[in-house]
Amino acid sequence: MCLAVPGKIVEILGTDPFLRSAKVSFAGVVKLISLTCTPEAKLGDFVLVHVGVAISTIDPQEAEETYRYLKAMGELDGLDAAPASAAPP
């Protein structure tokens, strides 16, 4: 099964819409993610990430709900997952 995981944008790198990337926090684990598919994304936004690409922006409540579902399914095992709202600013 393929999953998209919510994360919070903590830093944006670059200005070119096709090359822009961001540091995204997944419950404290920060990864570099492409923002090519989400040109509207901005600092502090929550995004759904699939294979290193932000595929959409989502509101914080939806991110929280998605984290709860993923945790209940055991998909966050190995990642000491806190709720999305607990991700660093």
Beta strands, then each sheet from edge to edge (+ up, - down):
strand 1: 5-13
strand 2: 21-26
strand 3: 29-34
strand 4: 46-50
strand 5: 53-58
sheet 1: 3+ 2- 1+ 4- 5+
end
